[in-house]
């Protein structure tokens, strides 16, 4: 896997927490940071695909049409 090196600033207390967690889990601090960033991104993506905000964005499309009996025969339309 190709990686890109980036520099950024974090508060001292966050860095202290990171190094402490890395030592407790016996992993390098950089690896722990990658894991936490990956988990954070996954959480944001999951949230973006569910919940009230997603439904409001979906409603903006103002989709219309489709079969009139969709609710009644949704299995038929899903699997055919």
MDAnalysis code that builds the backbone (N, CA, C; Angstrom):
import MDAnalysis as mda
import numpy as np

u = mda.Universe.empty(240, n_residues=80, atom_resindex=np.repeat(np.arange(80), 3), trajectory=True)
u.add_TopologyAttr("name", ["N", "CA", "C"] * 80)
u.add_TopologyAttr("resid", np.arange(1, 81))
u.add_TopologyAttr("resname", ["UNK", "UNK", "UNK", "UNK", "UNK", "UNK", "UNK", "UNK", "UNK", "UNK", "UNK", "UNK", "UNK", "UNK", "UNK", "UNK", "UNK", "UNK", "UNK", "UNK", "UNK", "UNK", "UNK", "UNK", "UNK", "UNK", "UNK", "UNK", "UNK", "UNK", "UNK", "UNK", "UNK", "UNK", "UNK", "UNK", "UNK", "UNK", "UNK", "UNK", "UNK", "UNK", "UNK", "UNK", "UNK", "UNK", "UNK", "UNK", "UNK", "UNK", "UNK", "UNK", "UNK", "UNK", "UNK", "UNK", "UNK", "UNK", "UNK", "UNK", "UNK", "UNK", "UNK", "UNK", "UNK", "UNK", "UNK", "UNK", "UNK", "UNK", "UNK", "UNK", "UNK", "UNK", "UNK", "UNK", "UNK", "UNK", "UNK", "UNK"])
u.atoms.positions = np.array([
    [0.846, -1.168, 0.000],
    [0.000, 0.000, 0.000],
    [0.898, 1.239, 0.000],
    [0.607, 2.133, -0.902],
    [1.373, 3.375, -0.988],
    [0.858, 4.365, 0.053],
    [1.775, 5.051, 0.703],
    [1.393, 6.023, 1.728],
    [1.957, 7.389, 1.379],
    [1.292, 8.410, 1.872],
    [1.718, 9.787, 1.691],
    [2.075, 10.361, 3.053],
    [3.191, 11.035, 3.124],
    [3.611, 11.643, 4.383],
    [3.004, 13.036, 4.499],
    [2.370, 13.310, 5.624],
    [1.748, 14.611, 5.888],
    [2.181, 15.108, 7.260],
    [2.269, 16.401, 7.396],
    [2.557, 17.021, 8.691],
    [1.360, 17.866, 9.093],
    [0.983, 17.775, 10.352],
    [-0.112, 18.599, 10.845],
    [0.082, 18.835, 12.335],
    [-0.629, 19.810, 12.846],
    [-0.505, 20.188, 14.245],
    [-1.658, 19.598, 15.048],
    [-1.331, 19.078, 16.223],
    [-2.354, 18.614, 17.161],
    [-2.005, 19.163, 18.546],
    [-3.001, 19.263, 19.379],
    [-2.785, 19.762, 20.729],
    [-1.898, 18.787, 21.508],
    [-1.153, 19.324, 22.462],
    [-0.240, 18.502, 23.259],
    [-0.965, 17.379, 23.996],
    [-2.138, 17.685, 24.556],
    [-2.851, 16.657, 25.315],
    [-3.301, 15.503, 24.411],
    [-3.627, 15.804, 23.157],
    [-4.003, 14.743, 22.222],
    [-2.790, 13.877, 21.912],
    [-1.655, 14.510, 21.700],
    [-0.432, 13.753, 21.432],
    [-0.067, 12.866, 22.624],
    [-0.229, 13.386, 23.818],
    [0.055, 12.584, 25.010],
    [-0.875, 11.379, 25.091],
    [-2.161, 11.593, 24.801],
    [-3.114, 10.475, 24.785],
    [-2.737, 9.453, 23.722],
    [-2.354, 9.936, 22.536],
    [-1.960, 9.028, 21.455],
    [-0.761, 8.175, 21.846],
    [0.257, 8.798, 22.380],
    [1.456, 8.037, 22.741],
    [1.157, 7.046, 23.863],
    [0.321, 7.445, 24.799],
    [-0.045, 6.539, 25.891],
    [-0.837, 5.342, 25.357],
    [-1.816, 5.602, 24.487],
    [-2.594, 4.512, 23.887],
    [-1.719, 3.604, 23.036],
    [-0.799, 4.186, 22.300],
    [0.105, 3.393, 21.466],
    [0.958, 2.471, 22.331],
    [1.458, 2.982, 23.436],
    [2.257, 2.150, 24.336],
    [1.418, 1.040, 24.952],
    [0.198, 1.361, 25.347],
    [-0.687, 0.356, 25.943],
    [-1.010, -0.755, 24.959],
    [-1.176, -0.395, 23.677],
    [-1.524, -1.379, 22.649],
    [-0.302, -1.954, 21.942],
    [0.871, -1.494, 22.339],
    [2.138, -1.978, 21.779],
    [2.185, -1.846, 20.257],
    [1.785, -0.669, 19.788],
    [1.855, -0.338, 18.364],
    [2.531, 1.023, 18.231],
    [3.161, 1.282, 17.090],
    [3.744, 2.612, 16.880],
    [2.653, 3.691, 16.873],
    [3.009, 4.872, 17.310],
    [2.059, 5.987, 17.347],
    [1.490, 6.268, 15.962],
    [2.327, 6.198, 14.938],
    [1.860, 6.459, 13.570],
    [0.801, 5.440, 13.152],
    [0.996, 4.175, 13.524],
    [0.011, 3.139, 13.180],
    [-1.303, 3.396, 13.903],
    [-1.230, 3.769, 15.167],
    [-2.444, 4.086, 15.918],
    [-3.178, 5.260, 15.282],
    [-2.441, 6.276, 14.866],
    [-3.064, 7.428, 14.210],
    [-3.760, 7.006, 12.922],
    [-3.120, 6.147, 12.130],
    [-3.756, 5.663, 10.891],
    [-5.047, 4.917, 11.204],
    [-5.015, 4.070, 12.233],
    [-6.212, 3.308, 12.612],
    [-7.342, 4.236, 13.057],
    [-6.999, 5.231, 13.855],
    [-8.020, 6.161, 14.345],
    [-8.600, 7.015, 13.220],
    [-7.754, 7.460, 12.312],
    [-8.236, 8.251, 11.172],
    [-9.147, 7.401, 10.300],
    [-8.734, 6.165, 10.043],
    [-9.547, 5.256, 9.224],
    [-10.913, 5.018, 9.870],
    [-10.935, 4.767, 11.184],
    [-12.197, 4.549, 11.896],
    [-13.066, 5.804, 11.868],
    [-12.452, 6.968, 12.006],
    [-13.207, 8.218, 11.958],
    [-13.838, 8.462, 10.603],
    [-13.090, 8.202, 9.546],
    [-13.619, 8.378, 8.189],
    [-14.768, 7.413, 7.944],
    [-14.602, 6.169, 8.372],
    [-15.666, 5.169, 8.198],
    [-16.930, 5.611, 8.931],
    [-16.772, 6.146, 10.141],
    [-17.923, 6.623, 10.904],
    [-18.639, 7.772, 10.225],
    [-17.891, 8.690, 9.670],
    [-18.487, 9.831, 8.970],
    [-19.214, 9.358, 7.724],
    [-18.612, 8.435, 6.968],
    [-19.263, 7.920, 5.761],
    [-20.544, 7.185, 6.104],
    [-20.519, 6.393, 7.165],
    [-21.714, 5.658, 7.581],
    [-22.814, 6.625, 7.985],
    [-22.458, 7.642, 8.734],
    [-23.444, 8.633, 9.165],
    [-24.032, 9.368, 7.967],
    [-23.220, 9.619, 6.950],
    [-23.689, 10.342, 5.771],
    [-24.705, 9.538, 4.976],
    [-24.737, 8.219, 5.170],
    [-25.639, 7.361, 4.414],
    [-26.861, 6.942, 5.213],
    [-27.066, 7.521, 6.378],
    [-28.214, 7.145, 7.189],
    [-28.667, 8.335, 8.024],
    [-29.798, 8.162, 8.643],
    [-30.291, 9.186, 9.553],
    [-31.109, 10.264, 8.871],
    [-31.588, 11.203, 9.660],
    [-32.478, 12.242, 9.146],
    [-31.835, 13.133, 8.092],
    [-30.552, 13.441, 8.256],
    [-29.892, 14.294, 7.259],
    [-29.883, 13.635, 5.892],
    [-29.640, 12.325, 5.860],
    [-29.645, 11.600, 4.591],
    [-31.030, 11.651, 3.957],
    [-32.065, 11.464, 4.755],
    [-33.424, 11.491, 4.211],
    [-33.774, 12.873, 3.659],
    [-33.321, 13.913, 4.326],
    [-33.575, 15.266, 3.816],
    [-32.859, 15.498, 2.486],
    [-31.611, 15.025, 2.381],
    [-30.887, 15.164, 1.111],
    [-31.563, 14.344, 0.014],
    [-32.056, 13.173, 0.359],
    [-32.749, 12.332, -0.611],
    [-34.033, 13.009, -1.092],
    [-34.737, 13.670, -0.188],
    [-35.982, 14.354, -0.549],
    [-35.731, 15.507, -1.514],
    [-34.540, 16.070, -1.497],
    [-34.220, 17.167, -2.407],
    [-34.266, 16.737, -3.871],
    [-34.101, 15.454, -4.135],
    [-34.144, 14.964, -5.515],
    [-35.552, 15.018, -6.097],
    [-36.558, 15.075, -5.259],
    [-37.961, 15.146, -5.672],
    [-38.282, 14.091, -6.728],
    [-37.954, 12.858, -6.395],
    [-38.222, 11.756, -7.314],
    [-39.722, 11.524, -7.409],
    [-40.188, 11.264, -8.603],
    [-41.611, 11.021, -8.819],
    [-41.761, 9.898, -9.829],
    [-42.931, 9.335, -9.871],
    [-43.199, 8.273, -10.826],
    [-42.980, 6.910, -10.198],
    [-42.885, 5.921, -11.054],
    [-42.722, 4.555, -10.568],
    [-44.060, 3.862, -10.467],
    [-44.041, 2.581, -10.191],
    [-45.287, 1.822, -10.115],
    [-46.164, 2.284, -8.950],
    [-47.458, 2.289, -9.174],
    [-48.404, 2.739, -8.153],
    [-48.539, 1.720, -7.021],
    [-48.216, 0.442, -7.306],
    [-48.354, -0.605, -6.292],
    [-47.002, -1.006, -5.695],
    [-46.045, -0.106, -5.702],
    [-44.696, -0.420, -5.239],
    [-44.678, -0.891, -3.785],
    [-45.410, -0.222, -2.911],
    [-45.408, -0.610, -1.501],
    [-45.970, -2.017, -1.317],
    [-46.998, -2.329, -2.064],
    [-47.660, -3.626, -1.924],
    [-46.825, -4.753, -2.522],
    [-46.168, -4.499, -3.646],
    [-45.423, -5.545, -4.360],
    [-43.922, -5.261, -4.400],
    [-43.379, -4.709, -3.328],
    [-41.956, -4.346, -3.336],
    [-41.040, -5.552, -3.538],
    [-41.426, -6.726, -3.025],
    [-40.592, -7.922, -3.234],
    [-40.506, -8.266, -4.715],
    [-41.614, -8.160, -5.396],
    [-41.649, -8.458, -6.831],
    [-40.691, -7.537, -7.587],
    [-40.735, -6.243, -7.289],
    [-39.888, -5.284, -7.997],
    [-38.418, -5.387, -7.577],
    [-38.181, -5.824, -6.360],
    [-36.803, -5.949, -5.880],
    [-36.083, -7.104, -6.548],
    [-36.744, -8.220, -6.705],
    [-36.063, -9.443, -7.146],
    [-36.289, -9.784, -8.603],
    [-37.030, -8.997, -9.319],
    [-37.228, -9.290, -10.752],
    [-36.462, -8.321, -11.612],
])
